[in-house]
Amino acid sequence: MRDRRLDFWRGLCLVDMLLVHLIHEGIQFGALSALIVDYTRFAAGGFVFVAGLGGGLVYLARGLTARAAAPAVWRRALYLLGVHYGLTGLIVALDVHRGLRPPAGDPLGLVRDIVLLREAPAYVDVLPLYVAMLLATPLLLTLLRRGLWPIVAVASTALFAWGRHDPTALSPRASVEFPFLLWQAFFVAGLMGSLVVPRLDRRRHAWPIAMVGAWIAFGVMTVLAYGPRFDVVAESTLLSFTKVPLTTGEWLRYFATTLAVVTTSAVAWPRIQQAASVVVITQLGRRSLAVYGAHVFVQMLVLAVAVPLWSIGAAQASFALPAVAALWLCARACDVWERQAHPFAELRYVLRSWGAPPVGIIAAGLLVALTGPMGGDEALVDMPAAVVADLDQSAPDIDLVDAQEEPIFSPADAPSSDEFFSDEPAVEQRDDDDPMQSAVAAPRFV
């Protein structure tokens, strides 16, 4: 029996992730922006936590030994690695095609960097973390099954402390925003939470009590993070709130927010599980990997449509609905694909067992090779990506920042009147609500 609550929690993380990424890319949400990005943002930590929770419920609650679970868990880790390779190659190729990245001067070297996890575009750099966590899962399951959860908790805390001292230790360059030593704490907390969830299910009032405690923790962490004494708290090493690299305060804030979401939905689950919106979110969570990969390209489409409509203001938030609908269609397409068992069953079995990494490497290699320098592009190989993007802009008022050494404005070009002339360099002003530029977005305003 599949616990549909896990799918629902994963689906909530996916929706929250999509909204946060759209806001980071400059889509205007008006007053909702602060609510989504600051107060209720939980997707990154929540998804890693639910991954550990789901793994623990599957293998611990069902009484499977670590030896029985290891082959399936490690196959899943390799499958995720292959997906990471394929997604990275595809996004790199698209970035070159869209002028957001210069053509690959050394395609073979770029493929090598992808394989060695030195290269990962934005929004797909979390997958190596899941690979590492799944590889360590059989050992963690063995310790938890023997009742040695204090050892697991102490070891995870020690690794987190090491990561606070040296965030890049034991992490590849591709996971610069999700260092293993710091983010493993969410996964381990989820695994340990899988020991608690069955007990909460067996007791009538356990979930409501847990919900009250979670909301109290959420309120405390929100006040510490965004309350009137934030400037004082931020100076504290223990309770600073920064995601990159992850600080103790931000970990606690993520964890409290995730617990509030999980416990509240668990209490309300008997009444909401048949609601249409809950069914849609649950379907997203059931196909979480496919939806996670698809959301990068859905973002590209949304930005391509929304950027020319910048003047409509916060009405841009309405683009989130078709984006979620597109992800739901992707999830439904995966369901249809899985039903077509016979012609592709063997292919799916090979890819899901041990064939995903080679296929991912081959796909990344072919895609990167196609983005290498061709006739007439040799001069662009060593140019900054922003300049390459500028060469293809037709509208002068929609432009990226040029990597120019000479100043755009010279005092000699200014009017002779003392009212307008000044030897002081002009300071560029930028409002917080202006759109931002990233490797995923279409060319944006500055």
C-alpha positions in Angstrom: 0.0 0.0 0.0 1.3 3.4 -1.0 1.1 6.2 1.6 -0.4 9.0 -0.4 0.5 11.5 2.2 4.1 11.2 1.1 3.2 12.0 -2.5 1.1 15.0 -1.2 4.1 16.3 0.8 6.4 15.9 -2.2 3.8 17.7 -4.4 3.6 20.6 -2.0 7.4 20.9 -2.1 7.3 20.9 -5.9 4.7 23.7 -6.0 6.5 25.8 -3.5 9.8 25.3 -5.4 8.2 26.4 -8.6 6.7 29.6 -7.0 10.0 30.5 -5.4 12.0 30.0 -8.6 9.6 32.1 -10.6 9.9 34.9 -8.1 13.7 34.6 -8.1 13.6 34.9 -11.9 11.7 38.1 -11.6 8.0 37.2 -12.1 6.0 39.7 -10.1 3.8 38.4 -7.3 3.1 41.7 -5.6 2.5 41.4 -1.9 2.7 37.6 -2.1 6.4 37.7 -2.9 7.5 38.2 0.7 5.0 35.6 2.0 6.3 32.9 -0.5 10.0 33.7 -0.4 10.5 34.6 3.2 7.8 33.2 5.5 6.6 30.0 3.9 9.6 28.9 1.8 10.3 25.2 2.7 10.8 23.3 -0.6 14.5 22.7 -0.5 14.8 21.4 3.1 11.3 19.9 3.0 12.0 17.8 -0.1 15.2 16.3 1.3 13.4 15.7 4.6 10.5 13.9 2.9 13.0 11.9 0.8 14.5 10.5 4.0 11.1 10.0 5.6 9.8 8.1 2.6 12.9 5.9 2.5 12.5 5.1 6.2 8.8 4.3 5.9 9.4 2.0 2.9 12.2 0.0 4.4 12.0 0.3 8.2 8.2 0.2 8.6 7.9 -2.8 6.3 10.6 -4.7 8.2 13.1 -5.0 5.3 16.7 -5.4 6.2 19.5 -3.2 4.9 20.9 -6.1 2.9 17.5 -6.5 1.1 17.1 -2.8 0.6 20.6 -2.0 -0.6 20.3 -3.1 -4.3 17.1 -1.2 -4.9 18.4 1.9 -3.1 21.7 1.9 -4.9 20.1 1.4 -8.3 17.9 4.4 -7.5 21.0 6.4 -6.7 22.6 5.5 -10.0 19.4 6.3 -11.8 19.3 9.7 -10.3 23.0 10.2 -11.3 22.1 9.3 -14.9 19.2 11.8 -14.9 21.5 14.5 -13.5 23.9 13.9 -16.4 21.2 14.1 -19.0 19.5 17.2 -17.5 22.8 19.0 -17.2 23.8 18.3 -20.8 20.3 19.4 -22.1 20.3 22.6 -20.1 23.8 23.5 -21.2 22.9 23.0 -24.8 19.7 25.1 -24.4 21.7 27.9 -22.7 24.2 28.0 -25.6 21.3 28.0 -28.1 19.6 30.9 -26.3 22.8 33.0 -26.0 23.1 32.7 -22.2 26.3 30.7 -22.4 29.2 30.8 -24.9 29.7 27.8 -27.2 31.8 25.0 -25.6 35.4 25.6 -26.6 36.4 22.2 -25.2 33.4 19.9 -25.5 35.3 16.9 -24.2 36.5 18.9 -21.2 33.0 20.1 -20.5 31.6 16.5 -20.6 34.4 15.5 -18.2 33.4 18.2 -15.8 29.8 17.1 -16.0 30.7 13.5 -15.3 33.0 14.4 -12.4 30.2 16.7 -11.0 32.1 19.9 -11.5 29.4 21.4 -13.7 25.7 21.8 -12.9 23.3 24.5 -14.1 21.0 26.2 -11.7 18.0 24.3 -10.4 19.4 20.8 -11.1 22.4 21.0 -8.7 20.5 19.3 -5.9 20.4 15.8 -7.5 24.1 14.9 -6.5 23.0 15.3 -2.9 20.2 12.7 -3.3 22.7 10.4 -4.9 25.1 10.6 -1.9 22.3 10.2 0.6 20.9 7.1 -1.1 24.3 5.5 -1.2 24.6 6.0 2.6 21.0 4.9 3.3 21.7 1.1 3.8 24.2 1.9 6.6 21.8 4.4 8.2 19.0 1.8 8.0 21.2 -0.8 9.7 21.9 1.5 12.6 18.3 2.6 13.0 16.9 -1.0 12.9 19.3 -1.8 15.8 18.0 1.0 17.9 21.1 3.1 17.5 19.4 6.3 16.5 21.3 8.3 19.1 24.5 7.4 17.3 23.0 8.5 14.0 21.8 11.8 15.5 25.2 12.6 17.0 27.0 11.7 13.9 24.7 13.9 11.7 25.1 16.8 14.1 28.9 16.4 14.0 28.9 16.4 10.2 26.7 19.5 10.2 29.2 21.2 12.6 32.0 20.2 10.3 30.1 21.6 7.3 29.5 24.9 9.1 33.3 25.2 9.5 34.1 24.0 6.0 31.0 23.9 3.8 32.8 22.6 0.7 34.3 19.6 2.4 33.4 16.2 0.8 31.1 17.9 -1.7 31.6 18.2 -5.5 31.7 21.6 -7.1 28.3 20.9 -8.8 26.7 21.0 -5.3 28.0 24.3 -4.2 24.5 25.4 -3.0 23.7 22.0 -1.4 26.9 20.9 0.4 26.6 17.3 1.5 27.7 17.9 5.1 25.1 20.5 5.8 22.1 19.2 3.9 22.5 15.6 5.0 20.9 16.7 8.3 17.5 17.0 6.6 17.7 13.6 5.1 18.8 12.0 8.4 16.1 13.8 10.3 13.6 12.4 7.8 14.9 8.8 8.3 14.6 9.2 12.0 11.1 10.7 11.6 10.1 7.5 9.9 10.4 5.8 13.3 8.0 8.4 14.8 5.2 8.6 12.1 3.9 5.0 12.7 3.5 5.8 16.4 1.7 9.0 15.6 -0.7 7.1 13.3 -1.5 4.6 16.1 -2.5 7.2 18.6 -5.7 9.2 18.2 -4.5 12.7 19.4 -0.8 12.4 18.6 -0.9 14.2 15.3 -2.9 17.3 16.7 -0.4 17.6 19.6 2.5 17.4 17.2 0.9 20.0 15.0 0.6 22.4 17.9 4.2 21.9 18.8 5.3 22.4 15.1 3.3 25.7 14.8 4.9 27.0 18.0 8.3 26.2 16.6 7.4 27.8 13.3 6.2 31.0 15.0 9.4 31.2 17.1 11.7 30.7 14.2 9.8 33.2 12.0 10.0 35.9 14.7 13.7 35.2 15.1 14.3 35.4 11.4 12.1 38.3 10.4 11.1 40.0 13.7 12.1 43.4 14.9 15.3 42.0 16.5 16.5 40.4 13.3 19.5 42.7 13.0 20.7 41.5 16.4 20.0 37.9 15.8 21.7 38.0 12.4 25.0 38.9 14.1 24.9 35.6 16.1 26.8 32.8 14.4 24.3 30.2 15.9 21.1 31.9 14.7 22.0 33.6 11.4 19.6 32.8 8.6 21.4 32.1 5.3 20.7 29.3 2.8 24.1 29.4 1.0 25.9 28.1 2.9 23.2 26.7 5.2 23.3 28.1 8.7 22.0 26.6 11.9 19.2 29.1 12.1 18.1 28.6 8.6 18.1 24.8 9.1 15.9 25.2 12.1 13.6 27.5 10.2 13.3 25.1 7.3 12.7 22.2 9.7 10.0 24.0 11.7 8.2 25.1 8.5 8.4 21.6 7.1 7.0 20.1 10.3 4.1 22.6 10.4 3.2 21.6 6.8 3.5 17.9 7.4 1.6 17.7 10.7 -1.2 20.1 9.6 -1.8 18.1 6.4 -1.7 14.8 8.4 -4.3 16.1 10.8 -6.6 17.3 7.9 -5.8 14.3 5.6 -9.1 12.3 6.2 -11.1 15.4 5.1 -9.0 16.7 2.3 -7.6 13.6 0.5 -10.4 13.5 -2.0 -10.4 17.2 -2.9 -9.5 17.9 -6.5 -6.6 20.2 -5.7 -5.1 17.7 -3.3 -5.4 14.9 -5.9 -3.5 17.1 -8.4 -0.8 17.9 -6.0 -0.6 14.2 -5.0 -0.1 13.2 -8.6 2.7 15.7 -8.9 4.4 14.2 -5.9 3.9 10.6 -7.2 6.0 11.6 -10.3 8.3 13.9 -8.4 11.5 13.2 -10.3 9.9 13.8 -13.8 8.1 16.9 -12.5 11.3 18.2 -10.9 13.2 17.9 -14.3 10.3 19.3 -16.2 9.9 22.4 -14.0 13.1 23.9 -15.4 11.8 23.9 -18.9 8.3 25.1 -17.8 10.0 28.0 -16.1 11.7 28.9 -19.4 8.4 28.9 -21.2 6.7 31.0 -18.5 9.5 33.5 -18.6 9.5 33.7 -22.4 5.8 34.7 -22.3 5.9 36.8 -19.1 8.9 39.0 -19.8 7.3 41.0 -22.7 4.3 41.5 -20.4 6.3 43.1 -17.6 3.9 46.1 -17.5 1.0 44.0 -16.2 2.7 44.0 -12.7 1.5 41.5 -10.1 -0.9 40.0 -12.6 2.2 38.0 -13.8 1.5 35.7 -10.8 -1.4 34.2 -12.8 1.2 32.5 -14.9 1.8 30.1 -12.0 -1.5 28.3 -12.7 -0.7 27.2 -16.3 2.8 26.3 -15.1 1.4 23.9 -12.4 -1.1 22.6 -15.0 1.8 21.9 -17.4 3.6 20.0 -14.6 0.5 18.0 -13.9 0.2 17.1 -17.6 3.8 15.9 -17.4 2.9 13.7 -14.4 -0.1 12.3 -16.3 2.0 11.6 -19.4 4.4 9.5 -17.1 1.4 7.5 -16.0 0.4 6.8 -19.6 4.0 5.9 -20.5 4.1 3.4 -17.6 1.0 1.7 -18.8 2.5 1.0 -22.2 4.4 -1.9 -20.6 5.4 -4.3 -23.4 7.3 -2.4 -26.1 9.4 -0.4 -23.6 9.4 -2.6 -20.5 13.0 -3.9 -21.0 14.3 -0.4 -21.8 12.8 1.0 -18.6 14.2 -1.9 -16.6 17.7 -1.4 -18.0 17.6 2.3 -17.3 16.3 2.0 -13.8 18.7 -0.8 -12.8 22.3 0.0 -13.9 22.1 1.7 -17.3 21.1 5.2 -16.4 24.6 6.7 -15.8 26.1 5.5 -19.2 22.9 6.7 -21.0 23.1 10.0 -19.2 26.8 10.5 -20.0 26.2 9.6 -23.7 23.2 12.0 -23.9 25.2 14.8 -22.2 28.2 14.2 -24.5 26.0 14.4 -27.6 24.3 17.5 -26.5 27.5 19.3 -25.4 29.2 18.3 -28.7 26.4 19.9 -30.6 27.1 23.2 -28.7 30.8 23.2 -29.5 32.3 25.9 -31.8 31.3 25.5 -35.4 32.1 27.6 -38.5 32.1 31.3 -37.8 31.7 30.8 -34.0 35.4 30.5 -33.1 35.5 34.1 -32.1 32.8 33.6 -29.6 34.4 30.8 -27.6 36.3 32.9 -25.1 33.8 35.7 -24.9 31.7 36.3 -21.7 28.3 34.7 -21.9 26.6 38.1 -21.3 28.3 39.6 -24.4 27.4 36.5 -26.5 23.8 37.0 -25.5 24.0 40.7 -26.3 25.0 40.0 -29.9 21.6 38.5 -30.6 19.5 41.2 -29.0 17.4 43.1 -31.5 15.6 45.5 -29.1 18.0 48.1 -27.6 15.8 48.6 -24.5 15.9 44.9 -23.6 19.6 44.2 -23.0 21.9 42.4 -20.7 24.8 44.0 -18.9 27.8 44.2 -21.3 31.2 43.1 -20.1 32.9 46.3 -21.2 36.0 47.9 -19.7 35.3 51.4 -21.0 32.7 53.5 -19.1 29.3 53.8 -20.8 29.0 57.4 -19.7 31.9 60.0 -20.0 31.9 63.4 -18.5 32.8 64.8 -22.0 29.5 63.6 -23.2 27.6 65.5 -20.5 25.9 68.9 -21.1 28.1 71.9 -20.4 25.7 73.3 -17.8 27.0 73.0 -14.2 23.6 71.8 -13.2 24.1 68.6 -15.1 27.8 68.2 -15.1 29.7 66.4 -12.3 33.0 64.5 -12.0 31.4 62.0 -9.6 30.7 58.7 -11.3 27.0 57.8 -11.6 25.8 55.1 -9.2 23.5 52.5 -10.7 20.2 52.1 -8.9 18.2 48.9 -8.9 14.9 48.3 -7.3 14.3 45.0 -5.5 11.3 44.4 -7.7 13.3 44.5 -10.9 13.6 41.2 -12.8 16.8 39.3 -12.3 19.1 37.5 -14.7 20.0 33.8 -14.3 21.1 31.0 -16.5 17.5 29.8 -16.8 15.7 33.0 -17.5 15.3 34.6 -20.9 17.2 37.9 -21.3 15.9 40.2 -18.7 15.8 43.9 -17.9 18.4 45.5 -15.6 
